[in-house]
């Protein structure tokens, strides 16, 4: 898998979870679901940052 594609997938996953979480909050949905989605977003952001840092390291080596 190309490193560019890996970074794109990681960022897209963060964006999708963010949109679902915001949509749930805006329509007045289940607060527990919103909280879980926002926690998942933070976790995915962490993973995305690790992937980006790994790609930058890999390309500089």
N, CA, C and O atoms as a Maestro MAE file, in Angstrom:
{
 s_m_m2io_version
 :::
 2.0.0
}

f_m_ct {
 s_m_title
 :::
 protein
 m_atom[244] {
  # First column is atom index #
  i_m_mmod_type
  r_m_x_coord
  r_m_y_coord
  r_m_z_coord
  i_m_residue_number
  s_m_chain_name
  s_m_pdb_residue_name
  s_m_pdb_atom_name
  i_m_atomic_number
  :::
  1 25 0.847 -1.179 0.000 1 A "UNK " " N  " 7
  2 3 0.000 0.000 0.000 1 A "UNK " " CA " 6
  3 2 0.887 1.234 0.000 1 A "UNK " " C  " 6
  4 15 1.851 1.318 0.761 1 A "UNK " " O  " 8
  5 25 0.562 2.167 -0.836 2 A "UNK " " N  " 7
  6 3 1.336 3.395 -0.931 2 A "UNK " " CA " 6
  7 2 1.195 4.204 0.358 2 A "UNK " " C  " 6
  8 15 0.132 4.224 0.980 2 A "UNK " " O  " 8
  9 25 2.270 4.861 0.745 3 A "UNK " " N  " 7
  10 3 2.229 5.651 1.977 3 A "UNK " " CA " 6
  11 2 1.262 6.820 1.848 3 A "UNK " " C  " 6
  12 15 0.623 7.209 2.826 3 A "UNK " " O  " 8
  13 25 1.148 7.390 0.629 4 A "UNK " " N  " 7
  14 3 0.181 8.474 0.429 4 A "UNK " " CA " 6
  15 2 -1.241 7.990 0.667 4 A "UNK " " C  " 6
  16 15 -2.047 8.693 1.276 4 A "UNK " " O  " 8
  17 25 -1.548 6.800 0.191 5 A "UNK " " N  " 7
  18 3 -2.875 6.236 0.366 5 A "UNK " " CA " 6
  19 2 -3.142 5.936 1.843 5 A "UNK " " C  " 6
  20 15 -4.255 6.138 2.327 5 A "UNK " " O  " 8
  21 25 -2.139 5.464 2.545 6 A "UNK " " N  " 7
  22 3 -2.286 5.172 3.968 6 A "UNK " " CA " 6
  23 2 -2.604 6.438 4.761 6 A "UNK " " C  " 6
  24 15 -3.467 6.423 5.639 6 A "UNK " " O  " 8
  25 25 -1.916 7.519 4.455 7 A "UNK " " N  " 7
  26 3 -2.178 8.797 5.123 7 A "UNK " " CA " 6
  27 2 -3.584 9.289 4.776 7 A "UNK " " C  " 6
  28 15 -4.306 9.777 5.645 7 A "UNK " " O  " 8
  29 25 -3.963 9.160 3.525 8 A "UNK " " N  " 7
  30 3 -5.291 9.594 3.091 8 A "UNK " " CA " 6
  31 2 -6.392 8.814 3.799 8 A "UNK " " C  " 6
  32 15 -7.389 9.397 4.227 8 A "UNK " " O  " 8
  33 25 -6.222 7.520 3.923 9 A "UNK " " N  " 7
  34 3 -7.219 6.685 4.598 9 A "UNK " " CA " 6
  35 2 -7.316 7.065 6.074 9 A "UNK " " C  " 6
  36 15 -8.417 7.138 6.620 9 A "UNK " " O  " 8
  37 25 -6.201 7.303 6.713 10 A "UNK " " N  " 7
  38 3 -6.211 7.671 8.130 10 A "UNK " " CA " 6
  39 2 -6.922 9.012 8.336 10 A "UNK " " C  " 6
  40 15 -7.720 9.155 9.262 10 A "UNK " " O  " 8
  41 25 -6.637 9.983 7.483 11 A "UNK " " N  " 7
  42 3 -7.283 11.293 7.608 11 A "UNK " " CA " 6
  43 2 -8.765 11.210 7.272 11 A "UNK " " C  " 6
  44 15 -9.580 11.881 7.905 11 A "UNK " " O  " 8
  45 25 -9.121 10.403 6.294 12 A "UNK " " N  " 7
  46 3 -10.528 10.242 5.940 12 A "UNK " " CA " 6
  47 2 -11.303 9.582 7.074 12 A "UNK " " C  " 6
  48 15 -12.450 9.946 7.333 12 A "UNK " " O  " 8
  49 25 -10.693 8.621 7.750 13 A "UNK " " N  " 7
  50 3 -11.354 7.965 8.877 13 A "UNK " " CA " 6
  51 2 -11.648 8.970 9.988 13 A "UNK " " C  " 6
  52 15 -12.718 8.933 10.596 13 A "UNK " " O  " 8
  53 25 -10.707 9.858 10.250 14 A "UNK " " N  " 7
  54 3 -10.919 10.895 11.261 14 A "UNK " " CA " 6
  55 2 -12.074 11.798 10.841 14 A "UNK " " C  " 6
  56 15 -12.942 12.117 11.654 14 A "UNK " " O  " 8
  57 25 -12.086 12.206 9.582 15 A "UNK " " N  " 7
  58 3 -13.127 13.111 9.085 15 A "UNK " " CA " 6
  59 2 -14.511 12.462 9.147 15 A "UNK " " C  " 6
  60 15 -15.487 13.114 9.518 15 A "UNK " " O  " 8
  61 25 -14.595 11.194 8.787 16 A "UNK " " N  " 7
  62 3 -15.890 10.505 8.795 16 A "UNK " " CA " 6
  63 2 -16.441 10.403 10.208 16 A "UNK " " C  " 6
  64 15 -17.619 10.675 10.437 16 A "UNK " " O  " 8
  65 25 -15.607 10.018 11.149 17 A "UNK " " N  " 7
  66 3 -16.067 9.901 12.537 17 A "UNK " " CA " 6
  67 2 -16.448 11.273 13.089 17 A "UNK " " C  " 6
  68 15 -17.416 11.390 13.840 17 A "UNK " " O  " 8
  69 25 -15.701 12.303 12.726 18 A "UNK " " N  " 7
  70 3 -16.030 13.657 13.161 18 A "UNK " " CA " 6
  71 2 -17.395 14.080 12.634 18 A "UNK " " C  " 6
  72 15 -18.210 14.612 13.388 18 A "UNK " " O  " 8
  73 25 -17.655 13.852 11.358 19 A "UNK " " N  " 7
  74 3 -18.940 14.234 10.765 19 A "UNK " " CA " 6
  75 2 -20.087 13.466 11.421 19 A "UNK " " C  " 6
  76 15 -21.121 14.056 11.733 19 A "UNK " " O  " 8
  77 25 -19.919 12.157 11.634 20 A "UNK " " N  " 7
  78 3 -20.966 11.385 12.301 20 A "UNK " " CA " 6
  79 2 -21.220 11.888 13.723 20 A "UNK " " C  " 6
  80 15 -22.371 11.991 14.146 20 A "UNK " " O  " 8
  81 25 -20.172 12.195 14.449 21 A "UNK " " N  " 7
  82 3 -20.329 12.695 15.813 21 A "UNK " " CA " 6
  83 2 -21.015 14.045 15.859 21 A "UNK " " C  " 6
  84 15 -21.890 14.275 16.693 21 A "UNK " " O  " 8
  85 25 -20.617 14.945 14.959 22 A "UNK " " N  " 7
  86 3 -21.252 16.262 14.919 22 A "UNK " " CA " 6
  87 2 -22.712 16.171 14.473 22 A "UNK " " C  " 6
  88 15 -23.575 16.865 15.012 22 A "UNK " " O  " 8
  89 25 -22.981 15.317 13.494 23 A "UNK " " N  " 7
  90 3 -24.361 15.150 13.035 23 A "UNK " " CA " 6
  91 2 -25.240 14.611 14.155 23 A "UNK " " C  " 6
  92 15 -26.380 15.047 14.315 23 A "UNK " " O  " 8
  93 25 -24.725 13.681 14.918 24 A "UNK " " N  " 7
  94 3 -25.486 13.121 16.036 24 A "UNK " " CA " 6
  95 2 -25.764 14.191 17.089 24 A "UNK " " C  " 6
  96 15 -26.864 14.249 17.640 24 A "UNK " " O  " 8
  97 25 -24.780 15.029 17.369 25 A "UNK " " N  " 7
  98 3 -24.987 16.090 18.359 25 A "UNK " " CA " 6
  99 2 -25.971 17.144 17.854 25 A "UNK " " C  " 6
  100 15 -26.810 17.626 18.615 25 A "UNK " " O  " 8
  101 25 -25.870 17.504 16.576 26 A "UNK " " N  " 7
  102 3 -26.729 18.550 16.025 26 A "UNK " " CA " 6
  103 2 -28.205 18.129 15.992 26 A "UNK " " C  " 6
  104 15 -29.086 18.970 16.172 26 A "UNK " " O  " 8
  105 25 -28.476 16.869 15.769 27 A "UNK " " N  " 7
  106 3 -29.868 16.421 15.703 27 A "UNK " " CA " 6
  107 2 -30.404 16.039 17.077 27 A "UNK " " C  " 6
  108 15 -31.551 15.610 17.208 27 A "UNK " " O  " 8
  109 25 -29.571 16.195 18.094 28 A "UNK " " N  " 7
  110 3 -30.016 15.896 19.452 28 A "UNK " " CA " 6
  111 2 -30.079 14.414 19.735 28 A "UNK " " C  " 6
  112 15 -30.948 13.957 20.478 28 A "UNK " " O  " 8
  113 25 -29.178 13.667 19.156 29 A "UNK " " N  " 7
  114 3 -29.155 12.215 19.333 29 A "UNK " " CA " 6
  115 2 -28.634 11.805 20.705 29 A "UNK " " C  " 6
  116 15 -28.493 12.628 21.609 29 A "UNK " " O  " 8
  117 25 -28.361 10.548 20.831 30 A "UNK " " N  " 7
  118 3 -27.890 9.951 22.076 30 A "UNK " " CA " 6
  119 2 -26.551 10.585 22.486 30 A "UNK " " C  " 6
  120 15 -25.592 10.564 21.715 30 A "UNK " " O  " 8
  121 25 -26.493 11.135 23.677 31 A "UNK " " N  " 7
  122 3 -25.279 11.792 24.163 31 A "UNK " " CA " 6
  123 2 -24.146 10.787 24.350 31 A "UNK " " C  " 6
  124 15 -22.982 11.118 24.124 31 A "UNK " " O  " 8
  125 25 -24.475 9.568 24.760 32 A "UNK " " N  " 7
  126 3 -23.436 8.557 24.939 32 A "UNK " " CA " 6
  127 2 -22.786 8.185 23.619 32 A "UNK " " C  " 6
  128 15 -21.576 7.964 23.564 32 A "UNK " " O  " 8
  129 25 -23.578 8.114 22.549 33 A "UNK " " N  " 7
  130 3 -23.027 7.822 21.228 33 A "UNK " " CA " 6
  131 2 -22.114 8.947 20.769 33 A "UNK " " C  " 6
  132 15 -21.046 8.691 20.213 33 A "UNK " " O  " 8
  133 25 -22.520 10.182 20.994 34 A "UNK " " N  " 7
  134 3 -21.676 11.320 20.627 34 A "UNK " " CA " 6
  135 2 -20.348 11.276 21.370 34 A "UNK " " C  " 6
  136 15 -19.293 11.529 20.789 34 A "UNK " " O  " 8
  137 25 -20.406 10.956 22.649 35 A "UNK " " N  " 7
  138 3 -19.193 10.877 23.456 35 A "UNK " " CA " 6
  139 2 -18.269 9.771 22.942 35 A "UNK " " C  " 6
  140 15 -17.058 9.970 22.849 35 A "UNK " " O  " 8
  141 25 -18.827 8.622 22.612 36 A "UNK " " N  " 7
  142 3 -18.025 7.521 22.083 36 A "UNK " " CA " 6
  143 2 -17.401 7.884 20.742 36 A "UNK " " C  " 6
  144 15 -16.241 7.560 20.484 36 A "UNK " " O  " 8
  145 25 -18.171 8.556 19.888 37 A "UNK " " N  " 7
  146 3 -17.648 8.955 18.585 37 A "UNK " " CA " 6
  147 2 -16.517 9.974 18.728 37 A "UNK " " C  " 6
  148 15 -15.532 9.913 17.992 37 A "UNK " " O  " 8
  149 25 -16.649 10.894 19.654 38 A "UNK " " N  " 7
  150 3 -15.594 11.888 19.836 38 A "UNK " " CA " 6
  151 2 -14.338 11.247 20.441 38 A "UNK " " C  " 6
  152 15 -13.221 11.654 20.123 38 A "UNK " " O  " 8
  153 25 -14.517 10.266 21.295 39 A "UNK " " N  " 7
  154 3 -13.356 9.538 21.824 39 A "UNK " " CA " 6
  155 2 -12.676 8.729 20.729 39 A "UNK " " C  " 6
  156 15 -11.449 8.655 20.674 39 A "UNK " " O  " 8
  157 25 -13.478 8.125 19.859 40 A "UNK " " N  " 7
  158 3 -12.929 7.392 18.725 40 A "UNK " " CA " 6
  159 2 -12.182 8.335 17.794 40 A "UNK " " C  " 6
  160 15 -11.141 7.975 17.244 40 A "UNK " " O  " 8
  161 25 -12.712 9.542 17.615 41 A "UNK " " N  " 7
  162 3 -12.042 10.538 16.772 41 A "UNK " " CA " 6
  163 2 -10.667 10.876 17.327 41 A "UNK " " C  " 6
  164 15 -9.701 10.961 16.569 41 A "UNK " " O  " 8
  165 25 -10.566 11.068 18.618 42 A "UNK " " N  " 7
  166 3 -9.281 11.385 19.239 42 A "UNK " " CA " 6
  167 2 -8.303 10.234 19.040 42 A "UNK " " C  " 6
  168 15 -7.135 10.462 18.726 42 A "UNK " " O  " 8
  169 25 -8.767 9.014 19.217 43 A "UNK " " N  " 7
  170 3 -7.916 7.847 19.004 43 A "UNK " " CA " 6
  171 2 -7.448 7.772 17.545 43 A "UNK " " C  " 6
  172 15 -6.274 7.518 17.277 43 A "UNK " " O  " 8
  173 25 -8.364 7.993 16.619 44 A "UNK " " N  " 7
  174 3 -7.999 7.961 15.202 44 A "UNK " " CA " 6
  175 2 -7.040 9.089 14.834 44 A "UNK " " C  " 6
  176 15 -6.161 8.908 13.992 44 A "UNK " " O  " 8
  177 25 -7.206 10.242 15.457 45 A "UNK " " N  " 7
  178 3 -6.257 11.334 15.223 45 A "UNK " " CA " 6
  179 2 -4.862 10.938 15.685 45 A "UNK " " C  " 6
  180 15 -3.874 11.229 15.010 45 A "UNK " " O  " 8
  181 25 -4.780 10.280 16.823 46 A "UNK " " N  " 7
  182 3 -3.488 9.821 17.330 46 A "UNK " " CA " 6
  183 2 -2.843 8.842 16.348 46 A "UNK " " C  " 6
  184 15 -1.655 8.942 16.042 46 A "UNK " " O  " 8
  185 25 -3.642 7.901 15.863 47 A "UNK " " N  " 7
  186 3 -3.136 6.924 14.895 47 A "UNK " " CA " 6
  187 2 -2.703 7.623 13.613 47 A "UNK " " C  " 6
  188 15 -1.658 7.295 13.050 47 A "UNK " " O  " 8
  189 25 -3.498 8.585 13.146 48 A "UNK " " N  " 7
  190 3 -3.162 9.311 11.921 48 A "UNK " " CA " 6
  191 2 -1.850 10.078 12.080 48 A "UNK " " C  " 6
  192 15 -1.032 10.109 11.160 48 A "UNK " " O  " 8
  193 25 -1.650 10.689 13.233 49 A "UNK " " N  " 7
  194 3 -0.400 11.421 13.474 49 A "UNK " " CA " 6
  195 2 0.782 10.461 13.486 49 A "UNK " " C  " 6
  196 15 1.839 10.768 12.934 49 A "UNK " " O  " 8
  197 25 0.609 9.299 14.112 50 A "UNK " " N  " 7
  198 3 1.682 8.306 14.105 50 A "UNK " " CA " 6
  199 2 2.009 7.852 12.684 50 A "UNK " " C  " 6
  200 15 3.178 7.701 12.329 50 A "UNK " " O  " 8
  201 25 0.980 7.637 11.879 51 A "UNK " " N  " 7
  202 3 1.195 7.222 10.492 51 A "UNK " " CA " 6
  203 2 1.920 8.314 9.718 51 A "UNK " " C  " 6
  204 15 2.867 8.028 8.986 51 A "UNK " " O  " 8
  205 25 1.493 9.544 9.870 52 A "UNK " " N  " 7
  206 3 2.134 10.662 9.166 52 A "UNK " " CA " 6
  207 2 3.589 10.799 9.592 52 A "UNK " " C  " 6
  208 15 4.466 10.998 8.751 52 A "UNK " " O  " 8
  209 25 3.851 10.694 10.887 53 A "UNK " " N  " 7
  210 3 5.230 10.790 11.375 53 A "UNK " " CA " 6
  211 2 6.064 9.634 10.833 53 A "UNK " " C  " 6
  212 15 7.226 9.824 10.473 53 A "UNK " " O  " 8
  213 25 5.482 8.437 10.773 54 A "UNK " " N  " 7
  214 3 6.187 7.291 10.227 54 A "UNK " " CA " 6
  215 2 6.504 7.461 8.759 54 A "UNK " " C  " 6
  216 15 7.593 7.100 8.314 54 A "UNK " " O  " 8
  217 25 5.571 8.003 8.002 55 A "UNK " " N  " 7
  218 3 5.807 8.231 6.572 55 A "UNK " " CA " 6
  219 2 6.901 9.272 6.369 55 A "UNK " " C  " 6
  220 15 7.770 9.104 5.514 55 A "UNK " " O  " 8
  221 25 6.861 10.340 7.146 56 A "UNK " " N  " 7
  222 3 7.904 11.373 7.039 56 A "UNK " " CA " 6
  223 2 9.262 10.768 7.386 56 A "UNK " " C  " 6
  224 15 10.248 11.027 6.695 56 A "UNK " " O  " 8
  225 25 9.324 9.970 8.442 57 A "UNK " " N  " 7
  226 3 10.585 9.328 8.830 57 A "UNK " " CA " 6
  227 2 11.067 8.386 7.744 57 A "UNK " " C  " 6
  228 15 12.249 8.379 7.400 57 A "UNK " " O  " 8
  229 25 10.149 7.584 7.199 58 A "UNK " " N  " 7
  230 3 10.487 6.608 6.169 58 A "UNK " " CA " 6
  231 2 11.059 7.304 4.923 58 A "UNK " " C  " 6
  232 15 12.034 6.832 4.339 58 A "UNK " " O  " 8
  233 25 10.457 8.409 4.528 59 A "UNK " " N  " 7
  234 3 10.895 9.122 3.332 59 A "UNK " " CA " 6
  235 2 12.222 9.865 3.537 59 A "UNK " " C  " 6
  236 15 12.968 10.094 2.585 59 A "UNK " " O  " 8
  237 25 12.500 10.233 4.775 60 A "UNK " " N  " 7
  238 3 13.751 10.965 5.030 60 A "UNK " " CA " 6
  239 2 14.945 10.024 5.169 60 A "UNK " " C  " 6
  240 15 16.095 10.454 5.073 60 A "UNK " " O  " 8
  241 25 14.674 8.758 5.392 61 A "UNK " " N  " 7
  242 3 15.763 7.789 5.596 61 A "UNK " " CA " 6
  243 2 16.403 7.371 4.296 61 A "UNK " " C  " 6
  244 15 17.331 6.562 4.297 61 A "UNK " " O  " 8
  :::
 }
 m_bond[243] {
  # First column is bond index #
  i_m_from
  i_m_to
  i_m_order
  :::
  1 1 2 1
  2 2 3 1
  3 3 4 2
  4 3 5 1
  5 5 6 1
  6 6 7 1
  7 7 8 2
  8 7 9 1
  9 9 10 1
  10 10 11 1
  11 11 12 2
  12 11 13 1
  13 13 14 1
  14 14 15 1
  15 15 16 2
  16 15 17 1
  17 17 18 1
  18 18 19 1
  19 19 20 2
  20 19 21 1
  21 21 22 1
  22 22 23 1
  23 23 24 2
  24 23 25 1
  25 25 26 1
  26 26 27 1
  27 27 28 2
  28 27 29 1
  29 29 30 1
  30 30 31 1
  31 31 32 2
  32 31 33 1
  33 33 34 1
  34 34 35 1
  35 35 36 2
  36 35 37 1
  37 37 38 1
  38 38 39 1
  39 39 40 2
  40 39 41 1
  41 41 42 1
  42 42 43 1
  43 43 44 2
  44 43 45 1
  45 45 46 1
  46 46 47 1
  47 47 48 2
  48 47 49 1
  49 49 50 1
  50 50 51 1
  51 51 52 2
  52 51 53 1
  53 53 54 1
  54 54 55 1
  55 55 56 2
  56 55 57 1
  57 57 58 1
  58 58 59 1
  59 59 60 2
  60 59 61 1
  61 61 62 1
  62 62 63 1
  63 63 64 2
  64 63 65 1
  65 65 66 1
  66 66 67 1
  67 67 68 2
  68 67 69 1
  69 69 70 1
  70 70 71 1
  71 71 72 2
  72 71 73 1
  73 73 74 1
  74 74 75 1
  75 75 76 2
  76 75 77 1
  77 77 78 1
  78 78 79 1
  79 79 80 2
  80 79 81 1
  81 81 82 1
  82 82 83 1
  83 83 84 2
  84 83 85 1
  85 85 86 1
  86 86 87 1
  87 87 88 2
  88 87 89 1
  89 89 90 1
  90 90 91 1
  91 91 92 2
  92 91 93 1
  93 93 94 1
  94 94 95 1
  95 95 96 2
  96 95 97 1
  97 97 98 1
  98 98 99 1
  99 99 100 2
  100 99 101 1
  101 101 102 1
  102 102 103 1
  103 103 104 2
  104 103 105 1
  105 105 106 1
  106 106 107 1
  107 107 108 2
  108 107 109 1
  109 109 110 1
  110 110 111 1
  111 111 112 2
  112 111 113 1
  113 113 114 1
  114 114 115 1
  115 115 116 2
  116 115 117 1
  117 117 118 1
  118 118 119 1
  119 119 120 2
  120 119 121 1
  121 121 122 1
  122 122 123 1
  123 123 124 2
  124 123 125 1
  125 125 126 1
  126 126 127 1
  127 127 128 2
  128 127 129 1
  129 129 130 1
  130 130 131 1
  131 131 132 2
  132 131 133 1
  133 133 134 1
  134 134 135 1
  135 135 136 2
  136 135 137 1
  137 137 138 1
  138 138 139 1
  139 139 140 2
  140 139 141 1
  141 141 142 1
  142 142 143 1
  143 143 144 2
  144 143 145 1
  145 145 146 1
  146 146 147 1
  147 147 148 2
  148 147 149 1
  149 149 150 1
  150 150 151 1
  151 151 152 2
  152 151 153 1
  153 153 154 1
  154 154 155 1
  155 155 156 2
  156 155 157 1
  157 157 158 1
  158 158 159 1
  159 159 160 2
  160 159 161 1
  161 161 162 1
  162 162 163 1
  163 163 164 2
  164 163 165 1
  165 165 166 1
  166 166 167 1
  167 167 168 2
  168 167 169 1
  169 169 170 1
  170 170 171 1
  171 171 172 2
  172 171 173 1
  173 173 174 1
  174 174 175 1
  175 175 176 2
  176 175 177 1
  177 177 178 1
  178 178 179 1
  179 179 180 2
  180 179 181 1
  181 181 182 1
  182 182 183 1
  183 183 184 2
  184 183 185 1
  185 185 186 1
  186 186 187 1
  187 187 188 2
  188 187 189 1
  189 189 190 1
  190 190 191 1
  191 191 192 2
  192 191 193 1
  193 193 194 1
  194 194 195 1
  195 195 196 2
  196 195 197 1
  197 197 198 1
  198 198 199 1
  199 199 200 2
  200 199 201 1
  201 201 202 1
  202 202 203 1
  203 203 204 2
  204 203 205 1
  205 205 206 1
  206 206 207 1
  207 207 208 2
  208 207 209 1
  209 209 210 1
  210 210 211 1
  211 211 212 2
  212 211 213 1
  213 213 214 1
  214 214 215 1
  215 215 216 2
  216 215 217 1
  217 217 218 1
  218 218 219 1
  219 219 220 2
  220 219 221 1
  221 221 222 1
  222 222 223 1
  223 223 224 2
  224 223 225 1
  225 225 226 1
  226 226 227 1
  227 227 228 2
  228 227 229 1
  229 229 230 1
  230 230 231 1
  231 231 232 2
  232 231 233 1
  233 233 234 1
  234 234 235 1
  235 235 236 2
  236 235 237 1
  237 237 238 1
  238 238 239 1
  239 239 240 2
  240 239 241 1
  241 241 242 1
  242 242 243 1
  243 243 244 2
  :::
 }
}
